[in-house]
Amino acid sequence: MTGREVQLLHLVLLAVELDALGRSCTIALRAYDVPVLYVPRAVEKLKIKAELRGEQWFYAWGRSPSNRVPADGRAARGIAAMAR
């Protein structure tokens, strides 16, 4: 798998988990950019990317390093709560 394919896989898994929690989302695929997951919020959409840091995958949004969570089974609940 390419890095882009692994990014997409992580975002699809997150989308399925968010759907199970009752949160809607969309995945955007652009030919020359990384895949992005959008989660609607009251003001604007939360734009989430899957990023590899060292040997671990993270979901990241915004510019701050604090806007990053490990890409594991616990991420969806935190993201869903934050995106309200």
MOPAC internal coordinates of N, CA, C and O (Angstrom, degrees):
PM7 1SCF
backbone

  N    0.0000 0     0.00 0     0.00 0    0    0    0
  C    1.4517 1     0.00 0     0.00 0    1    0    0
  C    1.5152 1   110.25 1     0.00 0    2    1    0
  O    1.2310 1   121.31 1   -36.69 1    3    2    1
  N    1.3164 1   115.10 1   143.31 1    3    2    1
  C    1.4618 1   119.71 1   175.09 1    5    3    2
  C    1.5217 1   109.62 1   -80.19 1    6    5    3
  O    1.2310 1   120.60 1   -14.05 1    7    6    5
  N    1.3259 1   116.45 1   165.95 1    7    6    5
  C    1.4606 1   120.49 1   177.32 1    9    7    6
  C    1.5203 1   111.79 1   -59.78 1   10    9    7
  O    1.2310 1   120.66 1   140.22 1   11   10    9
  N    1.3278 1   116.35 1   -39.78 1   11   10    9
  C    1.4637 1   121.12 1   178.81 1   13   11   10
  C    1.5237 1   110.91 1   -63.10 1   14   13   11
  O    1.2310 1   120.25 1   139.75 1   15   14   13
  N    1.3199 1   117.13 1   -40.25 1   15   14   13
  C    1.4642 1   120.98 1   179.05 1   17   15   14
  C    1.5334 1   111.08 1   -65.69 1   18   17   15
  O    1.2310 1   120.42 1   141.61 1   19   18   17
  N    1.3210 1   116.81 1   -38.39 1   19   18   17
  C    1.4696 1   120.11 1   178.31 1   21   19   18
  C    1.5311 1   109.92 1   -68.33 1   22   21   19
  O    1.2310 1   120.09 1   140.13 1   23   22   21
  N    1.3375 1   117.43 1   -39.87 1   23   22   21
  C    1.4673 1   120.19 1   175.41 1   25   23   22
  C    1.5247 1   110.32 1   -57.81 1   26   25   23
  O    1.2310 1   120.84 1   133.15 1   27   26   25
  N    1.3222 1   116.00 1   -46.85 1   27   26   25
  C    1.4616 1   120.57 1  -179.50 1   29   27   26
  C    1.5232 1   110.98 1   -62.50 1   30   29   27
  O    1.2310 1   120.08 1   138.01 1   31   30   29
  N    1.3167 1   117.46 1   -41.99 1   31   30   29
  C    1.4608 1   121.28 1   178.75 1   33   31   30
  C    1.5271 1   110.94 1   -58.70 1   34   33   31
  O    1.2310 1   120.18 1   134.33 1   35   34   33
  N    1.3262 1   117.26 1   -45.67 1   35   34   33
  C    1.4681 1   120.51 1   178.51 1   37   35   34
  C    1.5274 1   110.92 1   -61.40 1   38   37   35
  O    1.2310 1   120.24 1   138.51 1   39   38   37
  N    1.3264 1   117.15 1   -41.49 1   39   38   37
  C    1.4605 1   120.14 1  -179.38 1   41   39   38
  C    1.5296 1   111.71 1   -68.35 1   42   41   39
  O    1.2310 1   120.13 1   143.43 1   43   42   41
  N    1.3231 1   117.35 1   -36.57 1   43   42   41
  C    1.4676 1   120.33 1   177.23 1   45   43   42
  C    1.5270 1   109.67 1   -65.02 1   46   45   43
  O    1.2310 1   120.11 1   136.68 1   47   46   45
  N    1.3266 1   117.40 1   -43.32 1   47   46   45
  C    1.4669 1   120.44 1   178.06 1   49   47   46
  C    1.5271 1   110.75 1   -60.97 1   50   49   47
  O    1.2310 1   120.45 1   137.15 1   51   50   49
  N    1.3310 1   116.75 1   -42.85 1   51   50   49
  C    1.4656 1   120.33 1   177.95 1   53   51   50
  C    1.5279 1   110.40 1   -64.29 1   54   53   51
  O    1.2310 1   119.91 1   139.01 1   55   54   53
  N    1.3252 1   117.77 1   -40.99 1   55   54   53
  C    1.4693 1   121.42 1   179.32 1   57   55   54
  C    1.5288 1   110.95 1   -61.05 1   58   57   55
  O    1.2310 1   120.21 1   138.65 1   59   58   57
  N    1.3257 1   117.20 1   -41.35 1   59   58   57
  C    1.4669 1   121.03 1   178.47 1   61   59   58
  C    1.5226 1   110.24 1   -64.15 1   62   61   59
  O    1.2310 1   120.20 1   137.53 1   63   62   61
  N    1.3324 1   117.22 1   -42.47 1   63   62   61
  C    1.4577 1   121.04 1   179.45 1   65   63   62
  C    1.5313 1   111.16 1   -66.16 1   66   65   63
  O    1.2310 1   120.21 1   139.50 1   67   66   65
  N    1.3369 1   117.20 1   -40.50 1   67   66   65
  C    1.4613 1   120.36 1   177.91 1   69   67   66
  C    1.5278 1   110.66 1   -65.53 1   70   69   67
  O    1.2310 1   120.40 1   140.71 1   71   70   69
  N    1.3210 1   116.84 1   -39.29 1   71   70   69
  C    1.4635 1   120.97 1   177.34 1   73   71   70
  C    1.5277 1   110.78 1   -60.84 1   74   73   71
  O    1.2310 1   120.42 1   138.64 1   75   74   73
  N    1.3206 1   116.80 1   -41.36 1   75   74   73
  C    1.4659 1   121.06 1   178.86 1   77   75   74
  C    1.5267 1   111.27 1   -64.05 1   78   77   75
  O    1.2310 1   120.39 1   154.59 1   79   78   77
  N    1.3289 1   116.86 1   -25.41 1   79   78   77
  C    1.4610 1   122.05 1   177.91 1   81   79   78
  C    1.5334 1   112.08 1   -89.93 1   82   81   79
  O    1.2310 1   120.65 1  -177.53 1   83   82   81
  N    1.3388 1   116.37 1     2.47 1   83   82   81
  C    1.4485 1   120.60 1   178.60 1   85   83   82
  C    1.5133 1   115.32 1    85.36 1   86   85   83
  O    1.2310 1   119.98 1  -165.13 1   87   86   85
  N    1.3255 1   117.64 1    14.87 1   87   86   85
  C    1.4701 1   121.95 1  -179.86 1   89   87   86
  C    1.5179 1   109.65 1  -101.29 1   90   89   87
  O    1.2310 1   120.19 1   -47.97 1   91   90   89
  N    1.3063 1   117.25 1   132.03 1   91   90   89
  C    1.4566 1   120.16 1   176.32 1   93   91   90
  C    1.5302 1   109.12 1   -85.07 1   94   93   91
  O    1.2310 1   120.80 1   -24.56 1   95   94   93
  N    1.3167 1   116.08 1   155.44 1   95   94   93
  C    1.4565 1   121.58 1   178.55 1   97   95   94
  C    1.5261 1   108.85 1  -163.48 1   98   97   95
  O    1.2310 1   121.06 1   -15.44 1   99   98   97
  N    1.3094 1   115.58 1   164.56 1   99   98   97
  C    1.4583 1   121.42 1   176.49 1  101   99   98
  C    1.5184 1   108.92 1  -136.32 1  102  101   99
  O    1.2310 1   121.14 1   -28.54 1  103  102  101
  N    1.3211 1   115.42 1   151.46 1  103  102  101
  C    1.4642 1   121.15 1   176.08 1  105  103  102
  C    1.5232 1   107.91 1  -111.38 1  106  105  103
  O    1.2310 1   120.61 1   -50.17 1  107  106  105
  N    1.3167 1   116.45 1   129.83 1  107  106  105
  C    1.4602 1   122.09 1   178.25 1  109  107  106
  C    1.5221 1   109.26 1  -106.05 1  110  109  107
  O    1.2310 1   121.24 1   -51.34 1  111  110  109
  N    1.3220 1   115.23 1   128.66 1  111  110  109
  C    1.4657 1   121.65 1   176.75 1  113  111  110
  C    1.5153 1   108.19 1  -117.08 1  114  113  111
  O    1.2310 1   121.24 1   -60.04 1  115  114  113
  N    1.3027 1   115.24 1   119.96 1  115  114  113
  C    1.4706 1   120.63 1   177.78 1  117  115  114
  C    1.5188 1   107.68 1  -117.87 1  118  117  115
  O    1.2310 1   120.80 1   -34.43 1  119  118  117
  N    1.3009 1   116.07 1   145.57 1  119  118  117
  C    1.4646 1   121.05 1  -173.70 1  121  119  118
  C    1.5296 1   112.84 1   -58.17 1  122  121  119
  O    1.2310 1   119.88 1   140.97 1  123  122  121
  N    1.3089 1   117.84 1   -39.03 1  123  122  121
  C    1.4675 1   119.82 1  -173.71 1  125  123  122
  C    1.5192 1   113.28 1  -120.78 1  126  125  123
  O    1.2310 1   120.68 1  -147.54 1  127  126  125
  N    1.3288 1   116.31 1    32.46 1  127  126  125
  C    1.4569 1   120.34 1   179.47 1  129  127  126
  C    1.5272 1   108.33 1  -145.15 1  130  129  127
  O    1.2310 1   120.58 1   -12.24 1  131  130  129
  N    1.3176 1   116.50 1   167.76 1  131  130  129
  C    1.4637 1   120.28 1  -179.79 1  133  131  130
  C    1.5233 1   109.81 1   -75.77 1  134  133  131
  O    1.2310 1   119.88 1   -28.28 1  135  134  133
  N    1.3409 1   117.84 1   151.72 1  135  134  133
  C    1.4589 1   120.19 1   175.63 1  137  135  134
  C    1.5283 1   110.35 1   -64.26 1  138  137  135
  O    1.2310 1   121.00 1   -32.45 1  139  138  137
  N    1.3242 1   115.69 1   147.55 1  139  138  137
  C    1.4697 1   121.61 1  -177.73 1  141  139  138
  C    1.5239 1   108.90 1  -135.03 1  142  141  139
  O    1.2310 1   120.92 1   -38.46 1  143  142  141
  N    1.3222 1   115.84 1   141.54 1  143  142  141
  C    1.4591 1   122.43 1   174.45 1  145  143  142
  C    1.5215 1   107.39 1  -107.21 1  146  145  143
  O    1.2310 1   120.47 1   -52.48 1  147  146  145
  N    1.3287 1   116.70 1   127.52 1  147  146  145
  C    1.4648 1   121.95 1   177.95 1  149  147  146
  C    1.5213 1   109.50 1  -107.10 1  150  149  147
  O    1.2310 1   121.04 1   -49.77 1  151  150  149
  N    1.3357 1   115.61 1   130.23 1  151  150  149
  C    1.4660 1   122.15 1   176.70 1  153  151  150
  C    1.5269 1   106.78 1  -118.31 1  154  153  151
  O    1.2310 1   119.97 1   -59.34 1  155  154  153
  N    1.3481 1   117.67 1   120.66 1  155  154  153
  C    1.4693 1   119.81 1  -179.47 1  157  155  154
  C    1.5291 1   112.21 1   -63.51 1  158  157  155
  O    1.2310 1   121.41 1   -38.20 1  159  158  157
  N    1.3248 1   114.91 1   141.80 1  159  158  157
  C    1.4661 1   122.81 1   172.76 1  161  159  158
  C    1.5142 1   108.13 1  -131.93 1  162  161  159
  O    1.2310 1   120.08 1    -5.62 1  163  162  161
  N    1.3087 1   117.45 1   174.38 1  163  162  161
  C    1.4628 1   121.10 1  -178.03 1  165  163  162
  C    1.5322 1   111.56 1   -60.65 1  166  165  163
  O    1.2310 1   120.11 1   138.48 1  167  166  165
  N    1.3197 1   117.40 1   -41.52 1  167  166  165
  C    1.4602 1   120.73 1  -174.64 1  169  167  166
  C    1.5295 1   111.96 1   -95.34 1  170  169  167
  O    1.2310 1   120.04 1   130.65 1  171  170  169
  N    1.2900 1   117.52 1   -49.35 1  171  170  169
  C    1.4660 1   121.91 1  -176.85 1  173  171  170
  C    1.5202 1   108.90 1  -151.49 1  174  173  171
  O    1.2310 1   120.85 1   -11.59 1  175  174  173
  N    1.3075 1   115.99 1   168.41 1  175  174  173
  C    1.4625 1   120.39 1   178.56 1  177  175  174
  C    1.5224 1   109.94 1   -78.35 1  178  177  175
  O    1.2310 1   120.77 1   -39.39 1  179  178  177
  N    1.3183 1   116.13 1   140.61 1  179  178  177
  C    1.4596 1   121.94 1   173.47 1  181  179  178
  C    1.5205 1   107.12 1   -83.33 1  182  181  179
  O    1.2310 1   120.19 1   -57.24 1  183  182  181
  N    1.3260 1   117.25 1   122.76 1  183  182  181
  C    1.4609 1   123.43 1  -177.05 1  185  183  182
  C    1.5301 1   108.53 1  -101.29 1  186  185  183
  O    1.2310 1   120.46 1   -67.12 1  187  186  185
  N    1.3385 1   116.72 1   112.88 1  187  186  185
  C    1.4587 1   121.73 1  -174.35 1  189  187  186
  C    1.5271 1   110.04 1  -114.13 1  190  189  187
  O    1.2310 1   121.05 1   -45.74 1  191  190  189
  N    1.3163 1   115.60 1   134.26 1  191  190  189
  C    1.4652 1   122.31 1   175.85 1  193  191  190
  C    1.5234 1   108.72 1  -119.20 1  194  193  191
  O    1.2310 1   120.52 1   -25.97 1  195  194  193
  N    1.3149 1   116.61 1   154.03 1  195  194  193
  C    1.4711 1   121.82 1   172.13 1  197  195  194
  C    1.5264 1   106.98 1   -98.09 1  198  197  195
  O    1.2310 1   120.65 1   -53.05 1  199  198  197
  N    1.3338 1   116.37 1   126.95 1  199  198  197
  C    1.4690 1   121.21 1  -176.68 1  201  199  198
  C    1.5203 1   110.46 1  -128.97 1  202  201  199
  O    1.2310 1   121.23 1   -39.39 1  203  202  201
  N    1.3028 1   115.25 1   140.61 1  203  202  201
  C    1.4582 1   121.66 1   175.23 1  205  203  202
  C    1.5248 1   108.31 1   -94.42 1  206  205  203
  O    1.2310 1   120.79 1   -58.47 1  207  206  205
  N    1.3315 1   116.10 1   121.53 1  207  206  205
  C    1.4697 1   122.68 1   176.70 1  209  207  206
  C    1.5156 1   106.85 1  -120.19 1  210  209  207
  O    1.2310 1   120.60 1   -69.54 1  211  210  209
  N    1.3127 1   116.47 1   110.46 1  211  210  209
  C    1.4610 1   119.76 1  -174.21 1  213  211  210
  C    1.5125 1   108.79 1    66.85 1  214  213  211
  O    1.2310 1   120.60 1    64.63 1  215  214  213
  N    1.3178 1   116.45 1  -115.37 1  215  214  213
  C    1.4612 1   121.02 1   178.65 1  217  215  214
  C    1.5265 1   112.38 1  -113.71 1  218  217  215
  O    1.2310 1   120.26 1  -170.42 1  219  218  217
  N    1.3310 1   117.11 1     9.58 1  219  218  217
  C    1.4669 1   121.01 1  -176.77 1  221  219  218
  C    1.5283 1   110.93 1  -118.92 1  222  221  219
  O    1.2310 1   121.15 1   -39.08 1  223  222  221
  N    1.3386 1   115.41 1   140.92 1  223  222  221
  C    1.4558 1   121.86 1   176.76 1  225  223  222
  C    1.5227 1   110.16 1   -90.59 1  226  225  223
  O    1.2310 1   121.59 1   -37.09 1  227  226  225
  N    1.3300 1   114.56 1   142.91 1  227  226  225
  C    1.4612 1   122.54 1   179.15 1  229  227  226
  C    1.5184 1   109.63 1  -132.37 1  230  229  227
  O    1.2310 1   121.14 1   -25.36 1  231  230  229
  N    1.3329 1   115.43 1   154.64 1  231  230  229
  C    1.4539 1   121.62 1   166.08 1  233  231  230
  C    1.5181 1   105.68 1   -97.38 1  234  233  231
  O    1.2310 1   120.48 1   -48.68 1  235  234  233
  N    1.3348 1   116.69 1   131.32 1  235  234  233
  C    1.4648 1   120.47 1  -176.32 1  237  235  234
  C    1.5217 1   110.23 1  -133.65 1  238  237  235
  O    1.2310 1   120.95 1   -33.00 1  239  238  237
  N    1.3387 1   115.79 1   147.00 1  239  238  237
  C    1.4588 1   122.50 1   176.25 1  241  239  238
  C    1.5137 1   107.10 1  -146.70 1  242  241  239
  O    1.2310 1   120.14 1   -27.40 1  243  242  241
  N    1.2929 1   117.34 1   152.60 1  243  242  241
  C    1.4553 1   120.62 1  -179.33 1  245  243  242
  C    1.5203 1   111.63 1    68.64 1  246  245  243
  O    1.2310 1   121.27 1    10.43 1  247  246  245
  N    1.3158 1   115.18 1  -169.57 1  247  246  245
  C    1.4661 1   120.23 1  -175.69 1  249  247  246
  C    1.5222 1   113.93 1  -102.94 1  250  249  247
  O    1.2310 1   120.44 1   161.42 1  251  250  249
  N    1.3135 1   116.76 1   -18.58 1  251  250  249
  C    1.4562 1   120.35 1  -175.67 1  253  251  250
  C    1.5295 1   111.54 1   -78.15 1  254  253  251
  O    1.2310 1   120.13 1   -41.61 1  255  254  253
  N    1.3424 1   117.35 1   138.39 1  255  254  253
  C    1.4644 1   119.94 1   175.23 1  257  255  254
  C    1.5312 1   112.94 1   -60.99 1  258  257  255
  O    1.2310 1   120.26 1   160.04 1  259  258  257
  N    1.3398 1   117.11 1   -19.96 1  259  258  257
  C    1.4596 1   119.27 1   178.10 1  261  259  258
  C    1.5324 1   111.67 1   -74.71 1  262  261  259
  O    1.2310 1   120.36 1   167.85 1  263  262  261
  N    1.3252 1   116.92 1   -12.15 1  263  262  261
  C    1.4590 1   122.03 1   177.53 1  265  263  262
  C    1.5293 1   110.15 1   -92.81 1  266  265  263
  O    1.2310 1   121.57 1  -124.46 1  267  266  265
  N    1.3104 1   114.60 1    55.54 1  267  266  265
  C    1.4630 1   120.93 1  -177.48 1  269  267  266
  C    1.5244 1   108.29 1  -149.11 1  270  269  267
  O    1.2310 1   121.00 1   -47.46 1  271  270  269
  N    1.3431 1   115.69 1   132.54 1  271  270  269
  C    1.4639 1   120.59 1   176.79 1  273  271  270
  C    1.5245 1   108.73 1  -132.47 1  274  273  271
  O    1.2310 1   120.06 1   -31.92 1  275  274  273
  N    1.3277 1   117.50 1   148.08 1  275  274  273
  C    1.4666 1   119.59 1   177.79 1  277  275  274
  C    1.5336 1   111.01 1   -58.84 1  278  277  275
  O    1.2310 1   120.92 1   -37.88 1  279  278  277
  N    1.3013 1   115.85 1   142.12 1  279  278  277
  C    1.4739 1   121.72 1   178.73 1  281  279  278
  C    1.5211 1   108.39 1   -80.27 1  282  281  279
  O    1.2310 1   121.34 1  -100.14 1  283  282  281
  N    1.3170 1   115.04 1    79.86 1  283  282  281
  C    1.4596 1   120.33 1   178.65 1  285  283  282
  C    1.5257 1   109.12 1  -134.68 1  286  285  283
  O    1.2310 1   119.90 1     4.42 1  287  286  285
  N    1.2908 1   117.80 1  -175.58 1  287  286  285
  C    1.4500 1   122.43 1  -175.73 1  289  287  286
  C    1.5165 1   115.30 1   -66.42 1  290  289  287
  O    1.2310 1   119.90 1   168.78 1  291  290  289
  N    1.3373 1   117.80 1   -11.22 1  291  290  289
  C    1.4646 1   120.72 1  -178.97 1  293  291  290
  C    1.5197 1   112.92 1   -94.21 1  294  293  291
  O    1.2310 1   119.88 1   168.07 1  295  294  293
  N    1.3161 1   117.84 1   -11.93 1  295  294  293
  C    1.4660 1   121.50 1  -173.24 1  297  295  294
  C    1.5221 1   113.03 1   -64.96 1  298  297  295
  O    1.2310 1   119.74 1   139.77 1  299  298  297
  N    1.3181 1   118.10 1   -40.23 1  299  298  297
  C    1.4629 1   121.37 1  -173.78 1  301  299  298
  C    1.5252 1   112.27 1   -59.49 1  302  301  299
  O    1.2310 1   119.89 1   137.73 1  303  302  301
  N    1.3205 1   117.81 1   -42.27 1  303  302  301
  C    1.4767 1   120.17 1  -178.62 1  305  303  302
  C    1.5271 1   110.90 1   -62.83 1  306  305  303
  O    1.2310 1   120.30 1   135.80 1  307  306  305
  N    1.3155 1   117.04 1   -44.20 1  307  306  305
  C    1.4637 1   120.54 1   178.96 1  309  307  306
  C    1.5161 1   112.62 1   -65.31 1  310  309  307
  O    1.2310 1   120.54 1   138.23 1  311  310  309
  N    1.3251 1   116.57 1   -41.77 1  311  310  309
  C    1.4610 1   120.74 1   179.11 1  313  311  310
  C    1.5241 1   110.47 1   -67.04 1  314  313  311
  O    1.2310 1   120.21 1   137.44 1  315  314  313
  N    1.3264 1   117.20 1   -42.56 1  315  314  313
  C    1.4714 1   120.69 1   178.64 1  317  315  314
  C    1.5222 1   110.96 1   -61.06 1  318  317  315
  O    1.2310 1   119.95 1   138.32 1  319  318  317
  N    1.3216 1   117.70 1   -41.68 1  319  318  317
  C    1.4641 1   121.22 1   179.96 1  321  319  318
  C    1.5285 1   110.81 1   -67.22 1  322  321  319
  O    1.2310 1   120.38 1   139.71 1  323  322  321
  N    1.3178 1   116.88 1   -40.29 1  323  322  321
  C    1.4586 1   121.00 1  -178.41 1  325  323  322
  C    1.5256 1   111.56 1   -70.74 1  326  325  323
  O    1.2310 1   119.90 1   149.37 1  327  326  325
  N    1.3179 1   117.80 1   -30.63 1  327  326  325
  C    1.4565 1   121.56 1  -174.96 1  329  327  326
  C    1.5229 1   113.62 1   -84.27 1  330  329  327
  O    1.2310 1   119.35 1  -172.17 1  331  330  329
  N    1.3102 1   118.84 1     7.83 1  331  330  329
  C    1.4763 1   121.12 1  -179.48 1  333  331  330
  C    1.4859 1   112.23 1   -71.49 1  334  333  331
  O    1.2310 1   120.10 1   180.00 1  335  334  333

